[in-house]
C-alpha cells in the first residue's frame, strides 16, 4: 500500500469512530463547541502520529510480555505534552476540555492503531497511519460540533451565524444530543457505504 492509500484507509475507509465505534466518549463530551473539537482533534493527531511512529521504531526491541505497557507509556508521554502545551498556551480551552485531554491515553483509537498497524509496519507508514486516523477522528468531532454549536448557540467557532431572532436549542448543548447526532452520522455513512458496495 502506498502512503496516500494508508492515509485514506485509516482516515475514511476504516475510520475508527464510524466504522469501528471507537473513541466515542470524547466524541460525546467535547463536541458542544467547534473550537473544542478542533483542539481535541489536533491533540489526538499529534499523540497518535508520534506514538505510532515511536512504537514502530522500537517494535523489534519490545518483549511481547510487556508490549501493551510500553505502548501505554509512550502514548501517555505524548498526551502529557499535549496537556502541558494546552495549559500553558490555551488555558481557557484546556479548562473547557477538562479531564478529556488526559483521557486521550485511554482512547481505544490510539491503542487500536498501535496494535493493528504500528506494531507491524515501518515508522513512516505508521506516522502516516496515525495522521490519517487522527484526521478521521477530528472530522467526526467537527461534524458533530457543527450541528451542536450552530443550533445550541447560534454560532460557529464563536462567530454569530443567526441574529437575535434565533431561539437556542438547549438540548443541543447537552451530551445526549451528541449521542443522537453521532448515531445518525454513523447510520448515514454506513448506509451510503453499503449501498455503494452493493
C-alpha positions as CSV (number, residue, x, y, z in Angstrom):
1,X,0.0,0.0,0.0
2,X,1.4,3.4,-0.9
3,X,1.4,6.4,1.5
4,X,-1.7,8.0,0.1
5,X,-3.7,4.8,0.4
6,X,-2.5,4.3,4.0
7,X,-3.8,7.8,4.9
8,X,-7.1,7.3,3.0
9,X,-7.8,3.9,4.5
10,X,-7.2,5.0,8.1
11,X,-9.0,8.3,7.8
12,X,-12.0,7.3,5.8
13,X,-12.5,3.6,4.8
14,X,-11.5,2.3,8.2
15,X,-12.5,5.4,10.3
16,X,-12.2,4.4,13.9
17,X,-15.3,6.3,15.0
18,X,-17.9,5.5,12.4
19,X,-16.5,2.1,11.2
20,X,-15.2,0.6,14.5
21,X,-17.2,2.7,17.0
22,X,-14.0,3.6,19.0
23,X,-13.2,6.9,20.8
24,X,-16.8,7.9,21.2
25,X,-16.5,9.1,24.9
26,X,-14.7,12.3,23.8
27,X,-16.9,12.5,20.7
28,X,-19.8,12.9,23.1
29,X,-18.1,15.1,25.7
30,X,-16.2,17.8,23.9
31,X,-18.3,18.5,20.8
32,X,-20.5,21.3,22.1
33,X,-18.1,23.9,20.5
34,X,-16.2,23.6,17.3
35,X,-13.0,25.1,18.8
36,X,-13.0,22.5,21.5
37,X,-13.4,19.7,18.9
38,X,-10.6,21.1,16.7
39,X,-8.2,21.4,19.6
40,X,-9.0,17.9,20.8
41,X,-8.6,16.6,17.3
42,X,-5.2,18.2,16.8
43,X,-4.1,16.8,20.2
44,X,-5.2,13.3,19.1
45,X,-3.4,13.7,15.7
46,X,-0.2,14.8,17.5
47,X,-0.3,12.0,20.1
48,X,-1.4,9.3,17.6
49,X,1.1,10.1,14.8
50,X,4.1,10.3,17.1
51,X,3.2,7.4,19.4
52,X,2.6,5.2,16.3
53,X,6.0,6.2,14.9
54,X,7.8,5.6,18.2
55,X,6.1,2.2,18.8
56,X,7.1,1.2,15.3
57,X,10.7,2.3,15.9
58,X,11.1,0.1,19.0
59,X,8.8,-2.7,18.0
60,X,11.8,-5.1,17.4
61,X,13.2,-4.4,20.9
62,X,9.9,-4.6,22.8
63,X,9.2,-8.0,24.5
64,X,5.7,-9.3,23.8
65,X,5.1,-9.8,27.5
66,X,5.3,-6.0,28.3
67,X,4.2,-4.7,24.8
68,X,0.9,-3.2,26.0
69,X,2.6,-1.4,29.0
70,X,5.3,0.1,26.7
71,X,2.7,1.3,24.2
72,X,0.6,2.9,27.0
73,X,3.7,4.6,28.4
74,X,4.6,6.0,25.0
75,X,1.1,7.2,24.3
76,X,0.9,8.8,27.8
77,X,4.1,10.7,27.3
78,X,2.8,12.4,24.1
79,X,-0.6,13.1,25.7
80,X,1.2,14.8,28.7
81,X,3.0,17.0,26.2
82,X,-0.4,18.0,24.7
83,X,-1.9,18.6,28.1
84,X,1.0,20.8,29.3
85,X,1.0,22.8,26.0
86,X,-2.7,23.5,26.3
87,X,-2.4,24.5,29.9
88,X,0.4,26.9,29.1
89,X,-0.9,28.4,25.9
90,X,-4.6,27.9,25.8
91,X,-5.8,27.8,29.4
92,X,-9.4,28.6,28.7
93,X,-9.7,25.7,26.1
94,X,-7.8,23.5,28.5
95,X,-10.3,24.2,31.3
96,X,-13.2,23.6,28.9
97,X,-11.8,20.2,27.8
98,X,-11.2,19.3,31.4
99,X,-10.1,15.7,32.0
100,X,-10.8,14.6,28.4
101,X,-7.3,15.6,27.2
102,X,-5.8,13.3,29.8
103,X,-8.2,10.6,28.8
104,X,-6.7,10.5,25.3
105,X,-4.3,8.0,26.9
106,X,-7.2,5.5,27.3
107,X,-8.7,6.3,23.9
108,X,-9.1,3.0,22.1
109,X,-8.2,4.5,18.8
110,X,-4.6,5.1,19.9
111,X,-4.2,1.6,21.3
112,X,-6.0,0.1,18.4
113,X,-3.7,1.7,15.8
114,X,-0.6,0.8,17.9
115,X,-1.6,-2.8,17.9
116,X,-3.1,-3.1,14.4
117,X,-0.6,-1.0,12.4
118,X,2.4,0.4,14.3
119,X,3.5,-2.9,15.7
120,X,3.8,-4.4,12.2
121,X,4.8,-1.6,9.9
122,X,7.6,0.9,9.2
123,X,7.9,4.1,11.3
124,X,7.0,6.4,8.3
125,X,4.0,4.3,7.3
126,X,2.9,4.2,11.0
127,X,3.3,8.0,11.2
128,X,1.0,8.5,8.2
129,X,-1.5,6.0,9.5
130,X,-1.6,7.9,12.8
131,X,-2.2,11.2,11.0
132,X,-4.9,9.6,8.9
133,X,-6.7,8.0,11.9
134,X,-6.4,11.3,13.8
135,X,-7.8,13.3,10.8
136,X,-10.7,10.9,10.5
137,X,-11.5,11.3,14.2
138,X,-11.2,15.1,14.0
139,X,-13.6,15.3,11.1
140,X,-16.2,13.3,13.0
141,X,-15.8,15.6,16.0
142,X,-16.1,18.7,13.8
143,X,-19.2,17.3,12.1
144,X,-21.0,16.7,15.4
145,X,-19.9,20.0,16.9
146,X,-21.0,21.9,13.8
147,X,-24.6,20.8,14.4
148,X,-24.4,21.2,18.2
149,X,-22.8,24.7,18.2
150,X,-24.9,26.0,15.3
151,X,-28.3,25.1,16.8
152,X,-27.3,25.2,20.5
153,X,-25.5,28.6,20.5
154,X,-26.3,30.0,17.0
155,X,-22.5,30.3,16.4
156,X,-19.7,28.6,14.6
157,X,-16.2,28.9,16.1
158,X,-17.7,31.6,18.3
159,X,-18.9,33.8,15.4
160,X,-22.6,34.6,15.4
161,X,-24.5,33.0,12.5
162,X,-28.1,33.7,13.4
163,X,-29.4,37.0,14.6
164,X,-31.3,37.8,17.8
165,X,-34.4,36.1,16.4
166,X,-32.8,32.7,16.8
167,X,-34.1,30.6,19.7
168,X,-31.2,28.5,21.1
169,X,-31.9,24.8,21.3
170,X,-30.7,23.9,24.8
171,X,-30.9,20.2,24.0
172,X,-28.0,20.6,21.6
173,X,-25.7,21.8,24.4
174,X,-26.4,18.7,26.4
175,X,-24.4,15.4,25.9
176,X,-27.4,13.3,24.7
177,X,-27.6,15.4,21.5
178,X,-24.1,14.3,20.6
179,X,-25.1,10.7,21.0
180,X,-28.0,11.1,18.6
181,X,-26.0,13.1,16.1
182,X,-23.2,10.5,16.1
183,X,-25.7,7.7,15.7
184,X,-27.3,9.5,12.7
185,X,-23.9,10.2,11.2
186,X,-22.9,6.5,11.5
187,X,-26.2,5.4,10.0
188,X,-26.0,7.8,7.1
189,X,-22.3,6.9,6.3
190,X,-22.7,3.2,6.6
191,X,-26.0,3.2,4.7
192,X,-24.3,5.0,1.8
193,X,-21.2,2.8,2.1
194,X,-23.2,-0.5,1.8
195,X,-25.3,0.9,-1.0
196,X,-22.2,1.8,-3.0
197,X,-20.7,-1.7,-2.2
198,X,-23.9,-3.5,-3.2
